[in-house]
């Protein structure tokens, strides 16, 4: 900003603070976030001149049926508009860099890695003072609707927001919000892939004790399976029999996971874990996880039919699934995933029912209407307290 812009911005900031405006809170990981931002060097790059990046905002505006779209990065003191669509020359100059105190996108930094949607900026307590004052001072009607999806690096830090604006209040359905999130993920993934220096420097500092090539995914679905009464069964079987039956089950599970384009994570004893949405960024990962879970239960039923025919004991499985952000990568040569989403999926499985699929409401919200669920209820998850979940209707 030149000195005139700085003086005017300071004037606006002082005005809105006096009438009750409260800027977005600074994230608790701000120092590490800024360090990641500096390594990525996105502020120094003129990405709007690159065809690879300049088309992203137009695509977002078209997808969401909004007037304007922008990719905004939040530095220590400012919001920087790196590329936009639909803004006039004057708007483009005005929004090129604004104080962080006036930034709507700064609120995305504290939105738990989720897309932030504000139906009417002139009525929301976080933004109304800024927009009321701007309208009064500049005699201009500013956009009223806002939706911003976090731009999250592979290290898990939110750099800013991939946002859309509209002149009139509105709302976006889940599919459009999910589409905006995918565009944000694709943008940062494309940008990072061009930064070899950044790729070399990021993981060693995060995991000092292990070699992990970790990448952050803002939305994935984790499937966790476990056999009920496994300990009791192990006491009745010879070691060779136990290995043979587990190999039969897990080989079948592997084929099902592959068929639904999911990724097997690992087996731990009698537990089996897989994930959808990694490394692909398809938005239907929750649907594919649930459909795979149904197939797994049907497969177990088929094996049980054979077991019963030869006088053997049946096996029953519990399945849990949860959707949310994860970190995925490799430790040495082994693929693995980490994060609260993994823990919640495991806990939903542990309190689930035999031969049933127990999912969180987060996963339920991502499912198409064709997949019927039971009524959601509050369950108590260890370390989480009350948590809304439901079972897939298998009738």
C-alpha positions as CSV (number, residue, x, y, z in Angstrom):
1,X,0.0,0.0,0.0
2,X,1.2,3.5,-0.7
3,X,1.0,6.2,2.0
4,X,-2.4,7.5,0.9
5,X,-3.9,4.0,1.0
6,X,-2.3,3.3,4.4
7,X,-3.6,6.6,5.8
8,X,-7.1,5.9,4.5
9,X,-7.1,2.3,5.8
10,X,-5.9,3.4,9.2
11,X,-8.8,6.0,9.2
12,X,-11.3,3.2,8.4
13,X,-9.9,0.9,11.0
14,X,-10.1,3.5,13.8
15,X,-13.6,4.3,12.8
16,X,-14.9,0.8,12.8
17,X,-13.2,0.0,16.1
18,X,-14.9,3.0,17.7
19,X,-18.3,1.8,16.7
20,X,-17.8,-1.7,18.1
21,X,-16.1,-3.8,15.3
22,X,-14.1,-6.7,16.6
23,X,-11.4,-8.0,14.2
24,X,-11.0,-11.8,13.8
25,X,-8.9,-13.4,16.5
26,X,-5.4,-14.4,15.8
27,X,-4.9,-18.2,15.6
28,X,-3.0,-19.9,18.3
29,X,-0.6,-21.3,15.8
30,X,0.0,-17.9,14.2
31,X,3.8,-17.9,14.4
32,X,4.1,-21.3,12.7
33,X,1.5,-20.3,10.2
34,X,3.4,-17.1,9.2
35,X,6.6,-19.2,9.0
36,X,4.9,-21.6,6.6
37,X,3.6,-18.6,4.6
38,X,7.1,-17.2,4.2
39,X,8.5,-20.6,3.1
40,X,5.8,-20.9,0.4
41,X,6.6,-17.3,-0.9
42,X,3.1,-16.9,-2.3
43,X,3.0,-13.2,-1.4
44,X,5.9,-12.5,-3.7
45,X,4.5,-14.4,-6.7
46,X,2.4,-12.7,-9.4
47,X,0.0,-15.6,-9.8
48,X,-2.7,-13.6,-11.5
49,X,-0.4,-13.5,-14.6
50,X,-0.4,-17.3,-14.8
51,X,-3.1,-19.1,-16.7
52,X,-2.8,-22.0,-14.3
53,X,-4.1,-19.9,-11.4
54,X,-6.0,-17.0,-13.0
55,X,-8.9,-19.3,-14.1
56,X,-9.6,-20.5,-10.5
57,X,-11.7,-17.6,-9.3
58,X,-13.9,-17.5,-12.5
59,X,-14.5,-21.2,-12.0
60,X,-15.5,-20.6,-8.4
61,X,-17.9,-17.8,-9.3
62,X,-19.5,-19.9,-12.0
63,X,-19.8,-22.9,-9.7
64,X,-21.5,-20.9,-6.9
65,X,-23.4,-18.5,-9.1
66,X,-21.8,-15.5,-7.4
67,X,-20.8,-12.1,-8.8
68,X,-17.2,-12.1,-7.6
69,X,-14.5,-14.5,-6.4
70,X,-11.0,-14.1,-5.0
71,X,-8.0,-15.8,-3.5
72,X,-7.0,-13.9,-0.5
73,X,-3.9,-14.6,1.6
74,X,-3.6,-13.3,5.2
75,X,-0.2,-12.0,6.3
76,X,0.8,-10.7,9.7
77,X,-1.0,-7.3,9.2
78,X,-2.8,-7.4,5.9
79,X,-5.1,-9.3,3.5
80,X,-3.6,-9.7,0.1
81,X,-5.8,-10.4,-3.0
82,X,-3.6,-12.5,-5.2
83,X,-6.1,-13.1,-8.1
84,X,-9.8,-12.3,-8.5
85,X,-12.8,-12.5,-10.9
86,X,-15.6,-9.9,-11.4
87,X,-14.0,-6.9,-9.7
88,X,-13.8,-3.6,-11.4
89,X,-10.5,-1.8,-11.8
90,X,-11.3,0.4,-8.8
91,X,-12.4,-2.5,-6.7
92,X,-9.2,-4.4,-7.7
93,X,-7.0,-1.6,-6.6
94,X,-8.9,-1.1,-3.3
95,X,-8.9,-4.8,-2.4
96,X,-5.3,-5.5,-3.5
97,X,-4.2,-5.1,0.1
98,X,-6.3,-4.2,3.1
99,X,-5.7,-4.1,6.9
100,X,-6.2,-7.5,8.5
101,X,-8.6,-5.8,11.0
102,X,-11.0,-5.3,8.1
103,X,-10.7,-8.7,6.6
104,X,-13.6,-11.1,6.4
105,X,-11.3,-13.8,5.3
106,X,-9.3,-13.5,8.5
107,X,-12.3,-15.2,10.2
108,X,-11.7,-18.3,8.1
109,X,-8.4,-18.9,9.9
110,X,-10.4,-19.8,13.1
111,X,-13.2,-21.8,11.5
112,X,-11.8,-25.3,12.2
113,X,-10.7,-25.9,8.6
114,X,-14.3,-25.5,7.4
115,X,-15.8,-23.3,4.8
116,X,-17.3,-20.1,6.3
117,X,-20.6,-18.8,4.9
118,X,-22.1,-15.5,5.9
119,X,-25.6,-15.0,4.3
120,X,-25.6,-11.2,4.9
121,X,-22.4,-9.3,5.7
122,X,-24.4,-6.2,6.7
123,X,-26.2,-8.2,9.5
124,X,-23.5,-10.5,10.8
125,X,-21.9,-9.2,14.0
126,X,-18.4,-10.0,12.7
127,X,-18.7,-7.8,9.6
128,X,-21.7,-5.5,9.8
129,X,-19.7,-2.5,11.2
130,X,-17.1,-2.6,8.4
131,X,-19.7,-2.8,5.6
132,X,-22.0,-0.2,7.1
133,X,-19.2,2.3,7.4
134,X,-17.8,1.5,3.9
135,X,-21.2,2.0,2.4
136,X,-21.6,5.4,4.2
137,X,-18.1,6.8,3.5
138,X,-17.9,5.6,-0.2
139,X,-21.5,5.8,-1.1
140,X,-21.2,2.4,-2.6
141,X,-23.1,-0.8,-2.1
142,X,-20.6,-3.6,-1.2
143,X,-21.3,-7.3,-1.6
144,X,-23.6,-8.8,1.0
145,X,-23.0,-12.6,0.7
146,X,-19.7,-14.3,1.5
147,X,-18.4,-17.8,1.5
148,X,-14.8,-18.6,2.0
149,X,-13.0,-22.0,2.0
150,X,-9.7,-22.2,3.8
151,X,-6.5,-22.5,1.7
152,X,-4.6,-25.1,3.7
153,X,-1.0,-26.1,3.0
154,X,0.3,-29.7,3.1
155,X,1.6,-28.8,6.6
156,X,-1.9,-28.1,7.8
157,X,-1.7,-24.3,8.1
158,X,-4.5,-22.0,6.8
159,X,-2.9,-19.3,4.6
160,X,-6.1,-17.5,3.7
161,X,-9.4,-18.0,1.9
162,X,-10.7,-19.0,-1.5
163,X,-13.9,-16.9,-1.4
164,X,-16.9,-15.8,-3.4
165,X,-19.1,-12.7,-3.0
166,X,-22.5,-11.8,-4.2
167,X,-24.3,-8.5,-4.3
168,X,-27.5,-9.9,-2.7
169,X,-27.8,-12.2,0.4
170,X,-28.1,-15.8,-0.5
171,X,-27.0,-19.3,0.7
172,X,-25.1,-22.2,-0.9
173,X,-26.1,-25.8,-0.7
174,X,-23.7,-28.5,0.5
175,X,-22.6,-29.5,-3.0
176,X,-21.6,-26.0,-3.9
177,X,-19.7,-25.5,-0.6
178,X,-18.0,-28.8,-1.2
179,X,-17.1,-27.7,-4.7
180,X,-15.6,-24.5,-3.4
181,X,-13.5,-26.4,-0.8
182,X,-12.2,-28.7,-3.6
183,X,-11.1,-25.8,-5.7
184,X,-9.2,-24.3,-2.7
185,X,-7.5,-27.7,-2.2
186,X,-6.7,-28.0,-5.9
187,X,-5.3,-24.4,-6.0
188,X,-2.8,-24.9,-3.1
189,X,-1.9,-28.4,-4.3
190,X,-1.0,-27.0,-7.7
191,X,0.9,-24.1,-6.2
192,X,2.9,-26.2,-3.8
193,X,3.8,-28.7,-6.6
194,X,5.6,-25.8,-8.3
195,X,7.7,-25.1,-5.2
196,X,10.4,-27.7,-5.0
197,X,12.3,-25.8,-2.4
198,X,9.2,-25.7,-0.2
199,X,8.6,-29.4,-0.7
200,X,12.1,-30.2,0.5
201,X,11.9,-28.0,3.6
202,X,8.5,-28.7,5.1
203,X,8.3,-32.2,6.5
204,X,11.7,-32.5,8.2
205,X,10.9,-29.7,10.6
206,X,7.4,-31.1,11.5
207,X,8.5,-34.6,12.3
208,X,12.0,-34.4,13.8
209,X,12.1,-38.0,14.9
210,X,10.7,-39.7,11.9
211,X,10.9,-39.4,8.1
212,X,7.3,-38.6,7.2
213,X,6.1,-37.2,4.0
214,X,2.8,-35.8,5.3
215,X,0.1,-34.0,3.5
216,X,-3.0,-32.3,4.9
217,X,-6.4,-33.2,3.5
218,X,-9.3,-30.9,4.6
219,X,-12.0,-33.5,3.9
220,X,-11.7,-37.3,4.0
221,X,-13.7,-40.3,5.3
222,X,-12.1,-42.9,7.5
223,X,-13.5,-46.4,7.8
224,X,-12.7,-48.6,10.8
225,X,-13.6,-52.3,11.1
226,X,-13.1,-54.7,14.0
227,X,-14.3,-58.2,14.8
228,X,-16.6,-58.5,17.9
229,X,-15.4,-61.1,20.5
230,X,-12.1,-61.6,18.8
231,X,-10.2,-62.4,21.9
232,X,-12.6,-65.2,22.8
233,X,-12.3,-66.6,19.3
234,X,-8.5,-66.6,19.4
235,X,-8.7,-68.9,22.5
236,X,-10.7,-71.5,20.5
237,X,-8.6,-71.5,17.3
238,X,-5.2,-72.9,16.4
239,X,-2.7,-70.3,15.3
240,X,-2.8,-71.6,11.7
241,X,-6.6,-71.5,11.7
242,X,-6.7,-67.9,13.0
243,X,-4.2,-66.7,10.4
244,X,-6.1,-68.4,7.6
245,X,-9.5,-66.9,8.5
246,X,-8.1,-63.4,9.0
247,X,-6.4,-63.7,5.7
248,X,-9.6,-64.8,4.0
249,X,-11.5,-61.8,5.5
250,X,-8.8,-59.2,4.8
251,X,-8.2,-60.3,1.3
252,X,-11.9,-59.9,0.6
253,X,-11.9,-56.5,2.3
254,X,-8.9,-55.4,0.1
255,X,-10.8,-56.2,-3.1
256,X,-13.9,-54.3,-1.9
257,X,-11.7,-51.3,-0.9
258,X,-10.1,-51.3,-4.4
259,X,-13.5,-51.6,-6.1
260,X,-14.7,-48.4,-4.4
261,X,-11.5,-46.5,-5.1
262,X,-10.6,-46.2,-1.4
263,X,-7.1,-46.6,0.1
264,X,-6.2,-49.3,2.6
265,X,-4.3,-47.9,5.5
266,X,-3.4,-50.9,7.6
267,X,-4.5,-53.9,9.7
268,X,-3.8,-54.0,13.4
269,X,-4.6,-57.4,14.8
270,X,-8.2,-58.0,13.8
271,X,-8.8,-54.3,13.0
272,X,-8.9,-53.0,9.4
273,X,-8.7,-49.3,8.4
274,X,-9.2,-47.6,5.1
275,X,-9.7,-44.0,3.9
276,X,-11.6,-42.2,1.1
277,X,-10.6,-38.9,-0.4
278,X,-6.9,-39.7,-0.2
279,X,-5.0,-39.1,-2.4
280,X,-7.9,-38.2,-4.8
281,X,-10.0,-35.1,-4.0
282,X,-13.4,-36.5,-5.0
283,X,-16.2,-35.1,-3.0
284,X,-18.1,-38.4,-2.8
285,X,-15.6,-40.1,-0.5
286,X,-18.2,-40.5,2.3
287,X,-20.6,-42.3,-0.1
288,X,-17.9,-44.6,-1.3
289,X,-16.9,-45.5,2.3
290,X,-20.4,-46.3,3.3
291,X,-21.0,-48.4,0.2
292,X,-17.8,-50.3,0.8
293,X,-18.8,-50.9,4.4
294,X,-22.1,-52.4,3.2
295,X,-20.2,-54.7,0.9
296,X,-17.8,-55.7,3.7
297,X,-20.8,-56.7,5.9
298,X,-22.3,-58.7,3.0
299,X,-18.9,-60.4,2.5
300,X,-18.7,-61.3,6.2
301,X,-22.3,-62.8,5.9
302,X,-21.2,-64.9,2.9
303,X,-18.2,-66.2,4.8
304,X,-20.5,-67.0,7.8
305,X,-22.8,-69.0,5.6
306,X,-19.8,-71.1,4.6
307,X,-18.7,-71.3,8.2
308,X,-22.1,-72.5,9.4
309,X,-22.2,-75.1,6.7
310,X,-19.1,-76.8,8.0
311,X,-20.0,-76.4,11.7
312,X,-17.7,-73.5,12.4
313,X,-18.5,-70.4,14.5
314,X,-19.7,-67.3,12.8
315,X,-17.8,-64.0,12.8
316,X,-19.4,-60.6,13.4
317,X,-17.9,-57.2,12.6
318,X,-18.5,-53.7,13.8
319,X,-17.9,-50.7,11.4
320,X,-17.4,-47.1,12.3
321,X,-16.9,-44.1,9.9
322,X,-16.2,-40.4,10.3
323,X,-15.4,-37.6,7.9
324,X,-13.1,-34.6,8.5
325,X,-9.6,-33.3,8.1
326,X,-6.6,-35.7,8.3
327,X,-2.9,-35.8,7.6
328,X,-1.8,-38.7,5.3
329,X,1.7,-39.8,4.4
330,X,4.4,-42.3,4.9
331,X,6.6,-43.3,7.8
332,X,9.6,-45.0,6.1
333,X,7.8,-47.2,3.6
334,X,4.4,-47.5,5.3
335,X,1.3,-45.4,4.4
336,X,-0.6,-44.1,7.4
337,X,-3.1,-41.4,8.4
338,X,-3.3,-39.2,11.6
339,X,-5.7,-36.8,13.2
340,X,-8.8,-36.5,15.3
341,X,-10.9,-37.9,12.4
342,X,-9.1,-41.2,12.7
343,X,-9.7,-41.4,16.5
344,X,-13.4,-40.6,16.2
345,X,-13.9,-43.3,13.5
346,X,-12.3,-45.8,15.8
347,X,-14.4,-44.8,18.8
348,X,-17.6,-44.9,16.7
349,X,-16.7,-48.5,15.8
350,X,-16.0,-49.5,19.4
351,X,-19.4,-48.4,20.6
352,X,-21.2,-49.6,17.5
353,X,-23.4,-52.7,17.0
354,X,-22.5,-56.0,15.4
355,X,-23.0,-56.1,11.6
356,X,-24.0,-52.5,11.6
357,X,-22.4,-49.3,10.2
358,X,-22.1,-46.5,12.8
359,X,-21.4,-43.1,11.3
360,X,-21.0,-39.6,12.6
361,X,-23.4,-36.8,11.6
362,X,-20.4,-35.2,9.8
363,X,-20.4,-38.2,7.4
364,X,-24.2,-38.3,7.2
365,X,-24.2,-34.7,5.9
366,X,-22.0,-35.8,3.0
367,X,-24.2,-38.7,1.9
368,X,-26.7,-38.6,-1.0
369,X,-30.4,-39.0,-0.3
370,X,-30.3,-42.5,-1.7
371,X,-28.4,-43.7,1.4
372,X,-31.0,-44.0,4.2
373,X,-29.9,-43.5,7.8
374,X,-31.5,-44.1,11.2
375,X,-32.4,-41.1,13.4
376,X,-29.3,-39.3,14.8
377,X,-28.7,-39.6,18.5
378,X,-26.2,-38.3,21.0
379,X,-23.6,-40.8,22.1
380,X,-20.8,-40.4,24.6
381,X,-17.3,-40.7,23.0
382,X,-14.3,-41.1,25.2
383,X,-12.5,-37.8,25.3
384,X,-15.1,-36.1,23.2
385,X,-18.3,-36.1,25.3
386,X,-21.7,-36.0,23.6
387,X,-21.4,-36.6,19.9
388,X,-24.1,-37.0,17.2
389,X,-24.1,-40.2,15.3
390,X,-26.4,-42.6,13.5
391,X,-26.6,-46.1,11.9
392,X,-27.0,-46.8,8.2
393,X,-30.5,-48.3,7.6
394,X,-29.9,-51.8,6.2
395,X,-33.5,-52.8,5.9
